[in-house]
Every structure is written in structure tokens, then in C-alpha cells.
Amino acid sequence: MSRPKTPPYAIDPYDCGCTQCILGDFVPLREATDEHIALMVTGKLRNNTSVDFRITAQWSLSDGFRPVAATVSSVEVTAEVWNGPTLTWDLTSHLDGPLGQLFDPSTTDDR
């Protein structure tokens, strides 16, 4: 995982108040933005949260319903915080960057 040039460098647990979160080097999950989550999903921010994330993508099929003709039309990420809320982030606006490459059939490694 490559480290971003500017903080934050990681997403910490929901109610974290550690020194790194106070200084802005890390961000507690409760303050994570769509951009933070998109960076985490693409490996640019470390996940220190200890929660499971669910990524839901809606695909649009065309051209005879071949998988290579499918395009992602929306992406949503949810996390259920233990003894806390269920959080949701809409990452659809981040599909033009590295996040979109995760869903691009032409970049799939078919080994």
C-alpha cells in the first residue's frame, strides 16, 4: 500500500480519540468522508477500524449482456459498527479514479 503525501494516512475505529486522530494523521470512522472510504477501498489509506465493510456495486449491462460490456453505475459502502450505528458512504462520484479500476473488466487478472 502506498502512503498518501498528506494526512490522513489511516481510518481508525469509530470513537477513536488517539493522538494521531487529534493531530489529523488518522481519521476516526465516525468522521470518515466518501473520499476517505474510496481511498481506503483502493489501498491508499490503511484500515485500522476492526469492522467489516460491505461494498455494493450496481452494474449496467449492454451489448448482449457480455461481462466485458458491463459498467458500474453506482457503488455504496456500508459498515456496521459494533454497539453502534450502521454507516453508509456513496462512492459513485469516485468511479472516475482508481476506484473505477477495481470494477473495470479489462483490468481483471485472470490467472
C-alpha positions as CSV (number, residue, x, y, z in Angstrom):
1,M,0.0,0.0,0.0
2,S,1.4,3.4,-0.9
3,R,1.2,6.1,1.6
4,P,-0.5,9.4,0.6
5,K,1.6,12.5,0.6
6,T,-0.7,14.3,3.0
7,P,-2.7,13.0,6.0
8,P,-4.8,11.2,6.9
9,Y,-2.9,8.0,6.5
10,A,-5.4,5.7,8.1
11,I,-9.0,5.3,9.3
12,D,-9.2,4.4,13.0
13,P,-12.1,2.9,15.0
14,Y,-15.4,4.7,15.2
15,D,-14.9,6.6,18.5
16,C,-11.1,6.8,18.4
17,G,-9.5,9.8,20.1
18,C,-5.9,8.9,19.9
19,T,-3.1,11.4,19.3
20,Q,-2.9,10.6,15.6
21,C,-6.7,11.3,15.2
22,I,-6.4,14.5,17.2
23,L,-3.5,15.7,15.1
24,G,-5.3,14.7,11.9
25,D,-2.8,12.0,10.8
26,F,-5.6,9.4,11.1
27,V,-9.4,9.9,10.9
28,P,-11.9,8.2,13.2
29,L,-14.5,6.2,11.3
30,R,-17.4,8.4,12.5
31,E,-15.7,11.3,10.7
32,A,-14.7,9.4,7.5
33,T,-15.9,11.0,4.3
34,D,-16.8,9.4,1.0
35,E,-13.3,10.3,-0.2
36,H,-11.6,8.7,2.8
37,I,-13.5,5.5,2.2
38,A,-12.7,5.5,-1.5
39,L,-9.0,5.9,-0.7
40,M,-9.3,3.0,1.9
41,V,-11.0,0.7,-0.6
42,T,-8.3,1.4,-3.2
43,G,-5.5,0.8,-0.7
44,K,-4.3,4.3,-0.3
45,L,-5.5,4.6,3.4
46,R,-4.9,1.9,6.0
47,N,-8.0,0.3,7.6
48,N,-7.5,0.3,11.4
49,T,-11.2,0.1,12.2
50,S,-11.7,-3.6,13.1
51,V,-15.1,-3.6,11.3
52,D,-16.2,-5.3,8.2
53,F,-17.2,-3.2,5.2
54,R,-19.7,-4.3,2.6
55,I,-19.3,-2.9,-0.9
56,T,-22.4,-2.9,-3.2
57,A,-22.0,-2.2,-6.8
58,Q,-24.8,-1.8,-9.3
59,W,-23.9,-2.8,-12.9
60,S,-25.4,-1.8,-16.2
61,L,-25.2,-4.4,-18.9
62,S,-25.4,-3.7,-22.6
63,D,-24.1,-5.1,-25.9
64,G,-25.6,-8.6,-25.5
65,F,-25.0,-8.8,-21.7
66,R,-21.3,-9.8,-22.1
67,P,-19.4,-9.2,-18.8
68,V,-16.8,-7.0,-20.7
69,A,-19.7,-4.7,-21.7
70,A,-20.8,-4.2,-18.1
71,T,-20.2,-0.9,-16.4
72,V,-20.7,0.0,-12.8
73,S,-23.4,2.6,-12.3
74,S,-23.1,3.1,-8.6
75,V,-21.1,2.0,-5.6
76,E,-22.1,2.1,-1.9
77,V,-20.1,1.0,1.1
78,T,-21.6,0.2,4.5
79,A,-20.2,-0.7,7.8
80,E,-22.0,-1.9,10.9
81,V,-20.2,-0.6,14.0
82,W,-20.2,-3.0,16.9
83,N,-22.7,-1.5,19.5
84,G,-23.1,1.5,17.2
85,P,-24.7,2.7,14.0
86,T,-24.6,1.4,10.5
87,L,-22.7,3.9,8.4
88,T,-23.1,4.3,4.6
89,W,-21.0,6.1,2.0
90,D,-21.9,6.7,-1.6
91,L,-18.7,6.3,-3.7
92,T,-20.4,6.7,-7.1
93,S,-18.7,10.1,-7.7
94,H,-15.3,8.4,-7.3
95,L,-15.7,5.9,-10.1
96,D,-13.6,8.0,-12.5
97,G,-10.5,7.5,-10.4
98,P,-8.7,4.4,-9.0
99,L,-12.0,3.1,-7.6
100,G,-13.3,2.6,-11.1
101,Q,-10.4,0.4,-12.0
102,L,-11.5,-2.1,-9.3
103,F,-14.6,-2.7,-11.4
104,D,-13.1,-2.5,-14.9
105,P,-13.3,-6.0,-16.5
106,S,-10.4,-5.1,-18.8
107,T,-8.0,-4.8,-15.8
108,T,-9.1,-8.2,-14.3
109,D,-6.2,-10.6,-13.6
110,D,-7.4,-13.9,-15.0
111,R,-4.5,-16.1,-13.8
